[in-house]
Amino acid sequence: MKIINEIIYLETEKGIGIYNITPEIEKLLQVNSIKNGQVLVFSRHTTTALAINENEERLLEDVKVHLGKLAPESDKYLHNDLHLRKNIPDDEPMNAHSHLMAMMLSTSEVIPVVDGQLALGTWQSVLFFDLDGPRKRTVFVQISGI
């Protein structure tokens, strides 16, 4: 069995952004010639997340609105009391809402690979959520199989 580790690089836009990374994962799968196994996709940041769902523009806008209601940026959060925190970088943002949204989602997804293809359903896509953009982000991808 082979195990291949790869990184997907993204530059995101301001606010909540949802990005379909399925084509990048499929390309990594083809380049590495795995026919049967699985792909682990892992979000490497505390204000990002992953989900498998439909990549439909109006649904993604609904998701953004819903997440904003669950953790409004305007609410008061202890994490945003930067003057009370220790050892923070000079450019630390007030982003408690982004951390809370990320914790309501997932940091990873595992997708089966069958006959060299991701075994996603007809309307499924792998979606990367940046909840605190704009930023340079990375997604870790581990492909294992034969």
C-alpha positions in Angstrom: 0.0 0.0 0.0 1.2 3.5 -0.8 0.8 6.6 1.4 1.2 9.9 -0.3 1.2 13.3 1.5 0.3 16.4 -0.4 -0.7 20.1 0.3 -3.3 22.2 -1.4 -2.6 25.9 -1.2 -5.4 28.5 -1.2 -5.5 32.3 -1.0 -8.9 33.3 0.3 -11.0 36.4 0.2 -12.4 38.5 3.1 -15.0 37.1 5.4 -16.5 33.7 5.2 -15.4 31.9 2.1 -16.4 28.5 0.8 -14.2 26.9 -1.8 -14.7 23.7 -3.8 -11.4 21.8 -3.6 -12.7 18.6 -5.2 -10.9 19.3 -8.5 -7.6 19.7 -6.7 -8.1 16.5 -4.8 -9.0 14.6 -8.0 -5.9 15.9 -9.7 -3.7 14.7 -6.8 -5.4 11.3 -7.0 -4.7 11.0 -10.8 -1.1 12.1 -10.5 -0.4 9.6 -7.8 -2.1 6.7 -9.6 -4.0 5.3 -6.6 -6.9 3.0 -7.8 -8.4 1.9 -4.6 -8.1 3.2 -1.1 -9.0 6.5 0.6 -8.2 10.2 0.7 -8.0 12.0 4.0 -8.4 15.8 3.7 -7.4 17.8 6.8 -7.8 21.5 7.6 -4.6 22.9 9.2 -6.0 26.0 10.7 -8.2 26.8 13.8 -10.5 29.1 11.8 -11.1 26.9 8.8 -13.1 23.7 8.3 -14.2 21.1 5.8 -17.5 19.6 4.7 -18.9 17.4 2.0 -22.0 18.9 0.5 -23.6 20.4 -2.6 -21.6 23.1 -4.3 -24.6 25.2 -5.2 -24.2 29.0 -5.0 -27.4 29.8 -3.2 -27.0 27.0 -0.7 -23.4 28.3 0.1 -24.8 31.8 0.7 -27.4 30.2 3.0 -24.6 28.4 4.9 -22.7 31.7 5.3 -25.8 33.5 6.7 -26.5 30.6 9.1 -23.0 30.5 10.4 -23.1 34.2 11.0 -26.2 33.8 13.0 -24.6 31.0 15.2 -21.5 33.1 16.0 -22.1 36.8 15.1 -18.9 38.8 14.7 -20.5 41.7 16.6 -21.0 39.7 19.8 -18.7 40.1 22.8 -16.2 37.3 23.2 -13.5 36.8 25.9 -11.0 35.7 23.2 -11.3 39.2 21.6 -10.0 40.9 24.8 -6.6 41.0 23.2 -5.2 43.3 26.0 -5.8 40.5 28.5 -4.2 37.7 26.5 -0.6 36.6 26.8 1.9 35.9 24.0 -0.1 37.0 21.0 1.3 38.3 17.7 1.1 42.0 16.9 -1.3 41.3 14.1 -3.7 39.1 16.1 -7.3 39.7 14.8 -10.4 39.7 16.9 -11.7 36.5 15.5 -13.4 34.5 18.3 -16.5 34.1 16.1 -14.4 32.4 13.4 -13.0 29.9 16.0 -16.6 29.1 17.2 -17.9 28.6 13.7 -15.0 26.3 12.9 -15.7 24.2 16.0 -19.3 23.6 14.7 -18.0 22.2 11.5 -15.3 19.5 10.9 -11.5 19.6 10.5 -11.3 16.5 8.3 -13.1 14.3 5.8 -12.3 10.8 4.5 -13.4 9.9 1.0 -13.2 6.3 -0.4 -11.3 5.9 -3.7 -12.8 3.2 -6.1 -11.3 2.5 -9.5 -9.2 5.7 -9.3 -12.2 8.0 -8.6 -13.5 9.7 -5.4 -16.6 7.8 -4.4 -18.6 11.0 -3.9 -22.3 11.1 -4.6 -23.8 12.9 -7.6 -24.1 16.3 -5.9 -21.3 16.0 -3.4 -18.2 18.2 -3.4 -15.4 18.7 -0.8 -15.8 22.2 0.5 -13.1 24.2 2.3 -14.4 26.9 4.6 -12.2 29.9 5.5 -14.0 31.6 8.4 -11.5 34.4 8.9 -10.2 35.5 5.5 -8.4 36.9 3.7 -5.5 34.5 4.3 -3.0 32.1 2.8 -4.3 28.6 3.7 -3.1 25.1 3.4 -5.1 21.8 3.3 -3.3 18.6 4.0 -4.2 15.6 1.8 -3.1 12.1 2.5 -3.9 9.5 -0.1 -3.5 5.8 0.8 -4.2 2.8 -1.2 -3.0 0.6 -4.1 
